[in-house]
Amino acid sequence: YSGCWTCRLRHVRCNEASPTCLRCQQAGIECMGYSVELYWVVKDLDSRSPGR
């Protein structure tokens, strides 16, 4: 699967234009680009259930 990270996260087809893809431009959202960097977003760590 290819495309910008924004389209990948949204599970939509990307036209892979540079520097900003057409899908992101039309949606008015920031195109996160095509770099190979991987990162994980951890949301609300305080709401996790306590360990055993």
mmCIF entry with sequence, helices, sheets and N, C-alpha, C, O atoms, coordinates in Angstrom:
data_MODEL
# 
_entry.id   MODEL 
# 
_entity.id                         1 
_entity.type                       polymer 
_entity.pdbx_number_of_molecules   1 
# 
_entity_poly.entity_id                      1 
_entity_poly.type                           'polypeptide(L)' 
_entity_poly.nstd_linkage                   no 
_entity_poly.nstd_monomer                   no 
_entity_poly.pdbx_seq_one_letter_code       YSGCWTCRLRHVRCNEASPTCLRCQQAGIECMGYSVELYWVVKDLDSRSPGR 
_entity_poly.pdbx_seq_one_letter_code_can   YSGCWTCRLRHVRCNEASPTCLRCQQAGIECMGYSVELYWVVKDLDSRSPGR 
_entity_poly.pdbx_strand_id                 A 
# 
loop_
_entity_poly_seq.entity_id 
_entity_poly_seq.num 
_entity_poly_seq.mon_id 
_entity_poly_seq.hetero 
1 1  TYR n 
1 2  SER n 
1 3  GLY n 
1 4  CYS n 
1 5  TRP n 
1 6  THR n 
1 7  CYS n 
1 8  ARG n 
1 9  LEU n 
1 10 ARG n 
1 11 HIS n 
1 12 VAL n 
1 13 ARG n 
1 14 CYS n 
1 15 ASN n 
1 16 GLU n 
1 17 ALA n 
1 18 SER n 
1 19 PRO n 
1 20 THR n 
1 21 CYS n 
1 22 LEU n 
1 23 ARG n 
1 24 CYS n 
1 25 GLN n 
1 26 GLN n 
1 27 ALA n 
1 28 GLY n 
1 29 ILE n 
1 30 GLU n 
1 31 CYS n 
1 32 MET n 
1 33 GLY n 
1 34 TYR n 
1 35 SER n 
1 36 VAL n 
1 37 GLU n 
1 38 LEU n 
1 39 TYR n 
1 40 TRP n 
1 41 VAL n 
1 42 VAL n 
1 43 LYS n 
1 44 ASP n 
1 45 LEU n 
1 46 ASP n 
1 47 SER n 
1 48 ARG n 
1 49 SER n 
1 50 PRO n 
1 51 GLY n 
1 52 ARG n 
# 
_struct_asym.id          A 
_struct_asym.entity_id   1 
# 
loop_
_struct_conf.conf_type_id 
_struct_conf.id 
_struct_conf.pdbx_PDB_helix_id 
_struct_conf.beg_label_comp_id 
_struct_conf.beg_label_asym_id 
_struct_conf.beg_label_seq_id 
_struct_conf.pdbx_beg_PDB_ins_code 
_struct_conf.end_label_comp_id 
_struct_conf.end_label_asym_id 
_struct_conf.end_label_seq_id 
_struct_conf.pdbx_end_PDB_ins_code 
_struct_conf.beg_auth_comp_id 
_struct_conf.beg_auth_asym_id 
_struct_conf.beg_auth_seq_id 
_struct_conf.end_auth_comp_id 
_struct_conf.end_auth_asym_id 
_struct_conf.end_auth_seq_id 
_struct_conf.pdbx_PDB_helix_class 
_struct_conf.details 
_struct_conf.pdbx_PDB_helix_length 
HELX_P HELX_P1 AA1 TRP A 5  ? ARG A 10 ? TRP A 5  ARG A 10 1 ? 6 
HELX_P HELX_P2 AA2 LEU A 22 ? ALA A 27 ? LEU A 22 ALA A 27 1 ? 6 
HELX_P HELX_P3 AA3 LEU A 45 ? SER A 47 ? LEU A 45 SER A 47 5 ? 3 
# 
_struct_conf_type.id          HELX_P 
_struct_conf_type.criteria    ? 
_struct_conf_type.reference   ? 
# 
loop_
_atom_site.group_PDB 
_atom_site.id 
_atom_site.type_symbol 
_atom_site.label_atom_id 
_atom_site.label_alt_id 
_atom_site.label_comp_id 
_atom_site.label_asym_id 
_atom_site.label_entity_id 
_atom_site.label_seq_id 
_atom_site.pdbx_PDB_ins_code 
_atom_site.Cartn_x 
_atom_site.Cartn_y 
_atom_site.Cartn_z 
_atom_site.occupancy 
_atom_site.B_iso_or_equiv 
_atom_site.pdbx_formal_charge 
_atom_site.auth_seq_id 
_atom_site.auth_comp_id 
_atom_site.auth_asym_id 
_atom_site.auth_atom_id 
_atom_site.pdbx_PDB_model_num 
ATOM 1   N N  . TYR A 1 1  ? 0.846   -1.179 0.000  1.00 0.00 ? 1  TYR A N  1 
ATOM 2   C CA . TYR A 1 1  ? 0.000   0.000  0.000  1.00 0.00 ? 1  TYR A CA 1 
ATOM 3   C C  . TYR A 1 1  ? 0.882   1.229  0.000  1.00 0.00 ? 1  TYR A C  1 
ATOM 4   O O  . TYR A 1 1  ? 1.859   1.288  0.746  1.00 0.00 ? 1  TYR A O  1 
ATOM 5   N N  . SER A 1 2  ? 0.557   2.206  -0.819 1.00 0.00 ? 2  SER A N  1 
ATOM 6   C CA . SER A 1 2  ? 1.356   3.423  -0.882 1.00 0.00 ? 2  SER A CA 1 
ATOM 7   C C  . SER A 1 2  ? 0.450   4.627  -0.677 1.00 0.00 ? 2  SER A C  1 
ATOM 8   O O  . SER A 1 2  ? -0.775  4.509  -0.643 1.00 0.00 ? 2  SER A O  1 
ATOM 9   N N  . GLY A 1 3  ? 1.069   5.761  -0.544 1.00 0.00 ? 3  GLY A N  1 
ATOM 10  C CA . GLY A 1 3  ? 0.332   6.993  -0.339 1.00 0.00 ? 3  GLY A CA 1 
ATOM 11  C C  . GLY A 1 3  ? 0.872   7.744  0.855  1.00 0.00 ? 3  GLY A C  1 
ATOM 12  O O  . GLY A 1 3  ? 1.748   7.254  1.566  1.00 0.00 ? 3  GLY A O  1 
ATOM 13  N N  . CYS A 1 4  ? 0.345   8.938  1.072  1.00 0.00 ? 4  CYS A N  1 
ATOM 14  C CA . CYS A 1 4  ? 0.799   9.724  2.216  1.00 0.00 ? 4  CYS A CA 1 
ATOM 15  C C  . CYS A 1 4  ? 0.243   9.115  3.499  1.00 0.00 ? 4  CYS A C  1 
ATOM 16  O O  . CYS A 1 4  ? -0.709  8.335  3.475  1.00 0.00 ? 4  CYS A O  1 
ATOM 17  N N  . TRP A 1 5  ? 0.854   9.488  4.610  1.00 0.00 ? 5  TRP A N  1 
ATOM 18  C CA . TRP A 1 5  ? 0.432   8.916  5.895  1.00 0.00 ? 5  TRP A CA 1 
ATOM 19  C C  . TRP A 1 5  ? -0.993  9.319  6.249  1.00 0.00 ? 5  TRP A C  1 
ATOM 20  O O  . TRP A 1 5  ? -1.714  8.545  6.879  1.00 0.00 ? 5  TRP A O  1 
ATOM 21  N N  . THR A 1 6  ? -1.407  10.514 5.853  1.00 0.00 ? 6  THR A N  1 
ATOM 22  C CA . THR A 1 6  ? -2.769  10.955 6.149  1.00 0.00 ? 6  THR A CA 1 
ATOM 23  C C  . THR A 1 6  ? -3.781  10.061 5.445  1.00 0.00 ? 6  THR A C  1 
ATOM 24  O O  . THR A 1 6  ? -4.757  9.628  6.058  1.00 0.00 ? 6  THR A O  1 
ATOM 25  N N  . CYS A 1 7  ? -3.558  9.782  4.162  1.00 0.00 ? 7  CYS A N  1 
ATOM 26  C CA . CYS A 1 7  ? -4.477  8.918  3.411  1.00 0.00 ? 7  CYS A CA 1 
ATOM 27  C C  . CYS A 1 7  ? -4.437  7.490  3.939  1.00 0.00 ? 7  CYS A C  1 
ATOM 28  O O  . CYS A 1 7  ? -5.466  6.816  3.983  1.00 0.00 ? 7  CYS A O  1 
ATOM 29  N N  . ARG A 1 8  ? -3.272  7.029  4.337  1.00 0.00 ? 8  ARG A N  1 
ATOM 30  C CA . ARG A 1 8  ? -3.175  5.681  4.904  1.00 0.00 ? 8  ARG A CA 1 
ATOM 31  C C  . ARG A 1 8  ? -3.996  5.573  6.184  1.00 0.00 ? 8  ARG A C  1 
ATOM 32  O O  . ARG A 1 8  ? -4.731  4.606  6.383  1.00 0.00 ? 8  ARG A O  1 
ATOM 33  N N  . LEU A 1 9  ? -3.862  6.580  7.052  1.00 0.00 ? 9  LEU A N  1 
ATOM 34  C CA . LEU A 1 9  ? -4.616  6.556  8.307  1.00 0.00 ? 9  LEU A CA 1 
ATOM 35  C C  . LEU A 1 9  ? -6.119  6.663  8.068  1.00 0.00 ? 9  LEU A C  1 
ATOM 36  O O  . LEU A 1 9  ? -6.912  6.095  8.819  1.00 0.00 ? 9  LEU A O  1 
ATOM 37  N N  . ARG A 1 10 ? -6.512  7.394  7.019  1.00 0.00 ? 10 ARG A N  1 
ATOM 38  C CA . ARG A 1 10 ? -7.931  7.569  6.701  1.00 0.00 ? 10 ARG A CA 1 
ATOM 39  C C  . ARG A 1 10 ? -8.472  6.442  5.830  1.00 0.00 ? 10 ARG A C  1 
ATOM 40  O O  . ARG A 1 10 ? -9.674  6.377  5.573  1.00 0.00 ? 10 ARG A O  1 
ATOM 41  N N  . HIS A 1 11 ? -7.580  5.545  5.370  1.00 0.00 ? 11 HIS A N  1 
ATOM 42  C CA . HIS A 1 11 ? -7.956  4.410  4.513  1.00 0.00 ? 11 HIS A CA 1 
ATOM 43  C C  . HIS A 1 11 ? -8.640  4.878  3.232  1.00 0.00 ? 11 HIS A C  1 
ATOM 44  O O  . HIS A 1 11 ? -9.680  4.355  2.832  1.00 0.00 ? 11 HIS A O  1 
ATOM 45  N N  . VAL A 1 12 ? -8.024  5.883  2.598  1.00 0.00 ? 12 VAL A N  1 
ATOM 46  C CA . VAL A 1 12 ? -8.525  6.384  1.323  1.00 0.00 ? 12 VAL A CA 1 
ATOM 47  C C  . VAL A 1 12 ? -7.403  6.337  0.289  1.00 0.00 ? 12 VAL A C  1 
ATOM 48  O O  . VAL A 1 12 ? -6.227  6.288  0.650  1.00 0.00 ? 12 VAL A O  1 
ATOM 49  N N  . ARG A 1 13 ? -7.759  6.351  -0.983 1.00 0.00 ? 13 ARG A N  1 
ATOM 50  C CA . ARG A 1 13 ? -6.770  6.305  -2.061 1.00 0.00 ? 13 ARG A CA 1 
ATOM 51  C C  . ARG A 1 13 ? -6.067  7.664  -2.164 1.00 0.00 ? 13 ARG A C  1 
ATOM 52  O O  . ARG A 1 13 ? -6.703  8.716  -2.094 1.00 0.00 ? 13 ARG A O  1 
ATOM 53  N N  . CYS A 1 14 ? -4.768  7.616  -2.328 1.00 0.00 ? 14 CYS A N  1 
ATOM 54  C CA . CYS A 1 14 ? -3.941  8.821  -2.424 1.00 0.00 ? 14 CYS A CA 1 
ATOM 55  C C  . CYS A 1 14 ? -3.397  8.935  -3.843 1.00 0.00 ? 14 CYS A C  1 
ATOM 56  O O  . CYS A 1 14 ? -3.009  7.932  -4.442 1.00 0.00 ? 14 CYS A O  1 
ATOM 57  N N  . ASN A 1 15 ? -3.366  10.162 -4.386 1.00 0.00 ? 15 ASN A N  1 
ATOM 58  C CA . ASN A 1 15 ? -2.801  10.331 -5.724 1.00 0.00 ? 15 ASN A CA 1 
ATOM 59  C C  . ASN A 1 15 ? -1.290  10.563 -5.671 1.00 0.00 ? 15 ASN A C  1 
ATOM 60  O O  . ASN A 1 15 ? -0.642  10.678 -6.711 1.00 0.00 ? 15 ASN A O  1 
ATOM 61  N N  . GLU A 1 16 ? -0.737  10.632 -4.478 1.00 0.00 ? 16 GLU A N  1 
ATOM 62  C CA . GLU A 1 16 ? 0.709   10.735 -4.228 1.00 0.00 ? 16 GLU A CA 1 
ATOM 63  C C  . GLU A 1 16 ? 1.356   11.949 -4.875 1.00 0.00 ? 16 GLU A C  1 
ATOM 64  O O  . GLU A 1 16 ? 2.523   11.889 -5.262 1.00 0.00 ? 16 GLU A O  1 
ATOM 65  N N  . ALA A 1 17 ? 0.623   13.046 -4.999 1.00 0.00 ? 17 ALA A N  1 
ATOM 66  C CA . ALA A 1 17 ? 1.214   14.286 -5.492 1.00 0.00 ? 17 ALA A CA 1 
ATOM 67  C C  . ALA A 1 17 ? 2.140   14.849 -4.417 1.00 0.00 ? 17 ALA A C  1 
ATOM 68  O O  . ALA A 1 17 ? 1.985   14.555 -3.232 1.00 0.00 ? 17 ALA A O  1 
ATOM 69  N N  . SER A 1 18 ? 3.098   15.656 -4.843 1.00 0.00 ? 18 SER A N  1 
ATOM 70  C CA . SER A 1 18 ? 4.067   16.191 -3.894 1.00 0.00 ? 18 SER A CA 1 
ATOM 71  C C  . SER A 1 18 ? 4.063   17.712 -3.983 1.00 0.00 ? 18 SER A C  1 
ATOM 72  O O  . SER A 1 18 ? 3.928   18.229 -5.092 1.00 0.00 ? 18 SER A O  1 
ATOM 73  N N  . PRO A 1 19 ? 4.198   18.448 -2.918 1.00 0.00 ? 19 PRO A N  1 
ATOM 74  C CA . PRO A 1 19 ? 4.445   18.001 -1.551 1.00 0.00 ? 19 PRO A CA 1 
ATOM 75  C C  . PRO A 1 19 ? 3.178   17.622 -0.793 1.00 0.00 ? 19 PRO A C  1 
ATOM 76  O O  . PRO A 1 19 ? 3.251   16.964 0.245  1.00 0.00 ? 19 PRO A O  1 
ATOM 77  N N  . THR A 1 20 ? 2.012   18.032 -1.303 1.00 0.00 ? 20 THR A N  1 
ATOM 78  C CA . THR A 1 20 ? 0.741   17.706 -0.656 1.00 0.00 ? 20 THR A CA 1 
ATOM 79  C C  . THR A 1 20 ? -0.152  16.997 -1.658 1.00 0.00 ? 20 THR A C  1 
ATOM 80  O O  . THR A 1 20 ? -0.304  17.458 -2.789 1.00 0.00 ? 20 THR A O  1 
ATOM 81  N N  . CYS A 1 21 ? -0.739  15.889 -1.258 1.00 0.00 ? 21 CYS A N  1 
ATOM 82  C CA . CYS A 1 21 ? -1.589  15.147 -2.186 1.00 0.00 ? 21 CYS A CA 1 
ATOM 83  C C  . CYS A 1 21 ? -2.921  15.870 -2.397 1.00 0.00 ? 21 CYS A C  1 
ATOM 84  O O  . CYS A 1 21 ? -3.345  16.672 -1.565 1.00 0.00 ? 21 CYS A O  1 
ATOM 85  N N  . LEU A 1 22 ? -3.559  15.577 -3.502 1.00 0.00 ? 22 LEU A N  1 
ATOM 86  C CA . LEU A 1 22 ? -4.807  16.237 -3.877 1.00 0.00 ? 22 LEU A CA 1 
ATOM 87  C C  . LEU A 1 22 ? -5.921  15.943 -2.881 1.00 0.00 ? 22 LEU A C  1 
ATOM 88  O O  . LEU A 1 22 ? -6.728  16.824 -2.582 1.00 0.00 ? 22 LEU A O  1 
ATOM 89  N N  . ARG A 1 23 ? -5.978  14.722 -2.365 1.00 0.00 ? 23 ARG A N  1 
ATOM 90  C CA . ARG A 1 23 ? -7.021  14.337 -1.410 1.00 0.00 ? 23 ARG A CA 1 
ATOM 91  C C  . ARG A 1 23 ? -6.948  15.216 -0.154 1.00 0.00 ? 23 ARG A C  1 
ATOM 92  O O  . ARG A 1 23 ? -7.974  15.693 0.331  1.00 0.00 ? 23 ARG A O  1 
ATOM 93  N N  . CYS A 1 24 ? -5.744  15.426 0.367  1.00 0.00 ? 24 CYS A N  1 
ATOM 94  C CA . CYS A 1 24 ? -5.580  16.270 1.555  1.00 0.00 ? 24 CYS A CA 1 
ATOM 95  C C  . CYS A 1 24 ? -5.902  17.727 1.240  1.00 0.00 ? 24 CYS A C  1 
ATOM 96  O O  . CYS A 1 24 ? -6.526  18.413 2.049  1.00 0.00 ? 24 CYS A O  1 
ATOM 97  N N  . GLN A 1 25 ? -5.480  18.205 0.068  1.00 0.00 ? 25 GLN A N  1 
ATOM 98  C CA . GLN A 1 25 ? -5.784  19.580 -0.335 1.00 0.00 ? 25 GLN A CA 1 
ATOM 99  C C  . GLN A 1 25 ? -7.282  19.806 -0.398 1.00 0.00 ? 25 GLN A C  1 
ATOM 100 O O  . GLN A 1 25 ? -7.778  20.811 0.110  1.00 0.00 ? 25 GLN A O  1 
ATOM 101 N N  . GLN A 1 26 ? -8.014  18.882 -1.016 1.00 0.00 ? 26 GLN A N  1 
ATOM 102 C CA . GLN A 1 26 ? -9.459  19.037 -1.162 1.00 0.00 ? 26 GLN A CA 1 
ATOM 103 C C  . GLN A 1 26 ? -10.173 18.941 0.179  1.00 0.00 ? 26 GLN A C  1 
ATOM 104 O O  . GLN A 1 26 ? -11.197 19.593 0.384  1.00 0.00 ? 26 GLN A O  1 
ATOM 105 N N  . ALA A 1 27 ? -9.643  18.132 1.096  1.00 0.00 ? 27 ALA A N  1 
ATOM 106 C CA . ALA A 1 27 ? -10.259 17.982 2.412  1.00 0.00 ? 27 ALA A CA 1 
ATOM 107 C C  . ALA A 1 27 ? -9.870  19.122 3.347  1.00 0.00 ? 27 ALA A C  1 
ATOM 108 O O  . ALA A 1 27 ? -10.479 19.300 4.402  1.00 0.00 ? 27 ALA A O  1 
ATOM 109 N N  . GLY A 1 28 ? -8.852  19.898 2.958  1.00 0.00 ? 28 GLY A N  1 
ATOM 110 C CA . GLY A 1 28 ? -8.405  21.010 3.791  1.00 0.00 ? 28 GLY A CA 1 
ATOM 111 C C  . GLY A 1 28 ? -7.671  20.552 5.036  1.00 0.00 ? 28 GLY A C  1 
ATOM 112 O O  . GLY A 1 28 ? -7.712  21.223 6.068  1.00 0.00 ? 28 GLY A O  1 
ATOM 113 N N  . ILE A 1 29 ? -6.995  19.405 4.943  1.00 0.00 ? 29 ILE A N  1 
ATOM 114 C CA . ILE A 1 29 ? -6.256  18.883 6.090  1.00 0.00 ? 29 ILE A CA 1 
ATOM 115 C C  . ILE A 1 29 ? -4.771  18.815 5.762  1.00 0.00 ? 29 ILE A C  1 
ATOM 116 O O  . ILE A 1 29 ? -4.377  18.833 4.595  1.00 0.00 ? 29 ILE A O  1 
ATOM 117 N N  . GLU A 1 30 ? -3.953  18.737 6.807  1.00 0.00 ? 30 GLU A N  1 
ATOM 118 C CA . GLU A 1 30 ? -2.509  18.695 6.625  1.00 0.00 ? 30 GLU A CA 1 
ATOM 119 C C  . GLU A 1 30 ? -2.075  17.342 6.078  1.00 0.00 ? 30 GLU A C  1 
ATOM 120 O O  . GLU A 1 30 ? -2.441  16.300 6.623  1.00 0.00 ? 30 GLU A O  1 
ATOM 121 N N  . CYS A 1 31 ? -1.306  17.359 5.016  1.00 0.00 ? 31 CYS A N  1 
ATOM 122 C CA . CYS A 1 31 ? -0.757  16.131 4.444  1.00 0.00 ? 31 CYS A CA 1 
ATOM 123 C C  . CYS A 1 31 ? 0.518   15.801 5.211  1.00 0.00 ? 31 CYS A C  1 
ATOM 124 O O  . CYS A 1 31 ? 1.448   16.607 5.241  1.00 0.00 ? 31 CYS A O  1 
ATOM 125 N N  . MET A 1 32 ? 0.571   14.626 5.830  1.00 0.00 ? 32 MET A N  1 
ATOM 126 C CA . MET A 1 32 ? 1.720   14.258 6.654  1.00 0.00 ? 32 MET A CA 1 
ATOM 127 C C  . MET A 1 32 ? 2.904   13.767 5.835  1.00 0.00 ? 32 MET A C  1 
ATOM 128 O O  . MET A 1 32 ? 3.948   13.448 6.404  1.00 0.00 ? 32 MET A O  1 
ATOM 129 N N  . GLY A 1 33 ? 2.770   13.699 4.525  1.00 0.00 ? 33 GLY A N  1 
ATOM 130 C CA . GLY A 1 33 ? 3.906   13.366 3.679  1.00 0.00 ? 33 GLY A CA 1 
ATOM 131 C C  . GLY A 1 33 ? 4.106   11.876 3.478  1.00 0.00 ? 33 GLY A C  1 
ATOM 132 O O  . GLY A 1 33 ? 3.246   11.058 3.806  1.00 0.00 ? 33 GLY A O  1 
ATOM 133 N N  . TYR A 1 34 ? 5.272   11.546 2.927  1.00 0.00 ? 34 TYR A N  1 
ATOM 134 C CA . TYR A 1 34 ? 5.536   10.189 2.472  1.00 0.00 ? 34 TYR A CA 1 
ATOM 135 C C  . TYR A 1 34 ? 6.749   9.561  3.134  1.00 0.00 ? 34 TYR A C  1 
ATOM 136 O O  . TYR A 1 34 ? 7.226   8.524  2.672  1.00 0.00 ? 34 TYR A O  1 
ATOM 137 N N  . SER A 1 35 ? 7.258   10.152 4.195  1.00 0.00 ? 35 SER A N  1 
ATOM 138 C CA . SER A 1 35 ? 8.464   9.620  4.829  1.00 0.00 ? 35 SER A CA 1 
ATOM 139 C C  . SER A 1 35 ? 8.212   8.220  5.374  1.00 0.00 ? 35 SER A C  1 
ATOM 140 O O  . SER A 1 35 ? 7.067   7.808  5.560  1.00 0.00 ? 35 SER A O  1 
ATOM 141 N N  . VAL A 1 36 ? 9.280   7.508  5.621  1.00 0.00 ? 36 VAL A N  1 
ATOM 142 C CA . VAL A 1 36 ? 9.189   6.123  6.063  1.00 0.00 ? 36 VAL A CA 1 
ATOM 143 C C  . VAL A 1 36 ? 9.112   6.039  7.581  1.00 0.00 ? 36 VAL A C  1 
ATOM 144 O O  . VAL A 1 36 ? 8.983   4.946  8.132  1.00 0.00 ? 36 VAL A O  1 
ATOM 145 N N  . GLU A 1 37 ? 9.190   7.182  8.266  1.00 0.00 ? 37 GLU A N  1 
ATOM 146 C CA . GLU A 1 37 ? 9.169   7.191  9.719  1.00 0.00 ? 37 GLU A CA 1 
ATOM 147 C C  . GLU A 1 37 ? 7.859   6.608  10.238 1.00 0.00 ? 37 GLU A C  1 
ATOM 148 O O  . GLU A 1 37 ? 6.778   6.960  9.768  1.00 0.00 ? 37 GLU A O  1 
ATOM 149 N N  . LEU A 1 38 ? 7.973   5.730  11.193 1.00 0.00 ? 38 LEU A N  1 
ATOM 150 C CA . LEU A 1 38 ? 6.797   5.142  11.826 1.00 0.00 ? 38 LEU A CA 1 
ATOM 151 C C  . LEU A 1 38 ? 6.707   5.650  13.255 1.00 0.00 ? 38 LEU A C  1 
ATOM 152 O O  . LEU A 1 38 ? 7.719   5.776  13.944 1.00 0.00 ? 38 LEU A O  1 
ATOM 153 N N  . TYR A 1 39 ? 5.515   5.936  13.686 1.00 0.00 ? 39 TYR A N  1 
ATOM 154 C CA . TYR A 1 39 ? 5.322   6.343  15.063 1.00 0.00 ? 39 TYR A CA 1 
ATOM 155 C C  . TYR A 1 39 ? 3.938   5.909  15.502 1.00 0.00 ? 39 TYR A C  1 
ATOM 156 O O  . TYR A 1 39 ? 3.038   5.724  14.682 1.00 0.00 ? 39 TYR A O  1 
ATOM 157 N N  . TRP A 1 40 ? 3.785   5.752  16.782 1.00 0.00 ? 40 TRP A N  1 
ATOM 158 C CA . TRP A 1 40 ? 2.508   5.340  17.334 1.00 0.00 ? 40 TRP A CA 1 
ATOM 159 C C  . TRP A 1 40 ? 2.018   6.432  18.258 1.00 0.00 ? 40 TRP A C  1 
ATOM 160 O O  . TRP A 1 40 ? 2.789   6.993  19.036 1.00 0.00 ? 40 TRP A O  1 
ATOM 161 N N  . VAL A 1 41 ? 0.753   6.728  18.172 1.00 0.00 ? 41 VAL A N  1 
ATOM 162 C CA . VAL A 1 41 ? 0.151   7.741  19.025 1.00 0.00 ? 41 VAL A CA 1 
ATOM 163 C C  . VAL A 1 41 ? -0.507  7.025  20.185 1.00 0.00 ? 41 VAL A C  1 
ATOM 164 O O  . VAL A 1 41 ? -1.373  6.172  19.992 1.00 0.00 ? 41 VAL A O  1 
ATOM 165 N N  . VAL A 1 42 ? -0.089  7.380  21.400 1.00 0.00 ? 42 VAL A N  1 
ATOM 166 C CA . VAL A 1 42 ? -0.668  6.776  22.593 1.00 0.00 ? 42 VAL A CA 1 
ATOM 167 C C  . VAL A 1 42 ? -1.647  7.778  23.165 1.00 0.00 ? 42 VAL A C  1 
ATOM 168 O O  . VAL A 1 42 ? -1.265  8.887  23.540 1.00 0.00 ? 42 VAL A O  1 
ATOM 169 N N  . LYS A 1 43 ? -2.902  7.393  23.233 1.00 0.00 ? 43 LYS A N  1 
ATOM 170 C CA . LYS A 1 43 ? -3.942  8.291  23.715 1.00 0.00 ? 43 LYS A CA 1 
ATOM 171 C C  . LYS A 1 43 ? -4.306  7.958  25.154 1.00 0.00 ? 43 LYS A C  1 
ATOM 172 O O  . LYS A 1 43 ? -4.507  6.794  25.502 1.00 0.00 ? 43 LYS A O  1 
ATOM 173 N N  . ASP A 1 44 ? -4.387  8.970  25.968 1.00 0.00 ? 44 ASP A N  1 
ATOM 174 C CA . ASP A 1 44 ? -4.932  8.883  27.316 1.00 0.00 ? 44 ASP A CA 1 
ATOM 175 C C  . ASP A 1 44 ? -4.369  7.705  28.108 1.00 0.00 ? 44 ASP A C  1 
ATOM 176 O O  . ASP A 1 44 ? -5.081  6.739  28.381 1.00 0.00 ? 44 ASP A O  1 
ATOM 177 N N  . LEU A 1 45 ? -3.108  7.786  28.471 1.00 0.00 ? 45 LEU A N  1 
ATOM 178 C CA . LEU A 1 45 ? -2.461  6.712  29.222 1.00 0.00 ? 45 LEU A CA 1 
ATOM 179 C C  . LEU A 1 45 ? -3.097  6.510  30.597 1.00 0.00 ? 45 LEU A C  1 
ATOM 180 O O  . LEU A 1 45 ? -3.058  5.405  31.137 1.00 0.00 ? 45 LEU A O  1 
ATOM 181 N N  . ASP A 1 46 ? -3.682  7.569  31.171 1.00 0.00 ? 46 ASP A N  1 
ATOM 182 C CA . ASP A 1 46 ? -4.256  7.465  32.510 1.00 0.00 ? 46 ASP A CA 1 
ATOM 183 C C  . ASP A 1 46 ? -5.505  6.596  32.552 1.00 0.00 ? 46 ASP A C  1 
ATOM 184 O O  . ASP A 1 46 ? -5.874  6.123  33.627 1.00 0.00 ? 46 ASP A O  1 
ATOM 185 N N  . SER A 1 47 ? -6.166  6.371  31.426 1.00 0.00 ? 47 SER A N  1 
ATOM 186 C CA . SER A 1 47 ? -7.411  5.607  31.427 1.00 0.00 ? 47 SER A CA 1 
ATOM 187 C C  . SER A 1 47 ? -7.178  4.106  31.291 1.00 0.00 ? 47 SER A C  1 
ATOM 188 O O  . SER A 1 47 ? -8.133  3.329  31.284 1.00 0.00 ? 47 SER A O  1 
ATOM 189 N N  . ARG A 1 48 ? -5.911  3.690  31.182 1.00 0.00 ? 48 ARG A N  1 
ATOM 190 C CA . ARG A 1 48 ? -5.637  2.259  31.054 1.00 0.00 ? 48 ARG A CA 1 
ATOM 191 C C  . ARG A 1 48 ? -6.004  1.547  32.349 1.00 0.00 ? 48 ARG A C  1 
ATOM 192 O O  . ARG A 1 48 ? -5.906  2.113  33.437 1.00 0.00 ? 48 ARG A O  1 
ATOM 193 N N  . SER A 1 49 ? -6.421  0.318  32.213 1.00 0.00 ? 49 SER A N  1 
ATOM 194 C CA . SER A 1 49 ? -6.769  -0.447 33.405 1.00 0.00 ? 49 SER A CA 1 
ATOM 195 C C  . SER A 1 49 ? -5.495  -0.828 34.150 1.00 0.00 ? 49 SER A C  1 
ATOM 196 O O  . SER A 1 49 ? -4.462  -1.055 33.520 1.00 0.00 ? 49 SER A O  1 
ATOM 197 N N  . PRO A 1 50 ? -5.548  -0.902 35.475 1.00 0.00 ? 50 PRO A N  1 
ATOM 198 C CA . PRO A 1 50 ? -4.352  -1.235 36.257 1.00 0.00 ? 50 PRO A CA 1 
ATOM 199 C C  . PRO A 1 50 ? -3.901  -2.670 35.999 1.00 0.00 ? 50 PRO A C  1 
ATOM 200 O O  . PRO A 1 50 ? -4.696  -3.525 35.611 1.00 0.00 ? 50 PRO A O  1 
ATOM 201 N N  . GLY A 1 51 ? -2.612  -2.916 36.222 1.00 0.00 ? 51 GLY A N  1 
ATOM 202 C CA . GLY A 1 51 ? -2.060  -4.255 36.024 1.00 0.00 ? 51 GLY A CA 1 
ATOM 203 C C  . GLY A 1 51 ? -2.597  -5.243 37.039 1.00 0.00 ? 51 GLY A C  1 
ATOM 204 O O  . GLY A 1 51 ? -3.330  -4.877 37.958 1.00 0.00 ? 51 GLY A O  1 
ATOM 205 N N  . ARG A 1 52 ? -2.229  -6.479 36.865 1.00 0.00 ? 52 ARG A N  1 
ATOM 206 C CA . ARG A 1 52 ? -2.752  -7.513 37.763 1.00 0.00 ? 52 ARG A CA 1 
ATOM 207 C C  . ARG A 1 52 ? -2.170  -7.455 39.129 1.00 0.00 ? 52 ARG A C  1 
ATOM 208 O O  . ARG A 1 52 ? -2.523  -8.267 39.985 1.00 0.00 ? 52 ARG A O  1 
# 
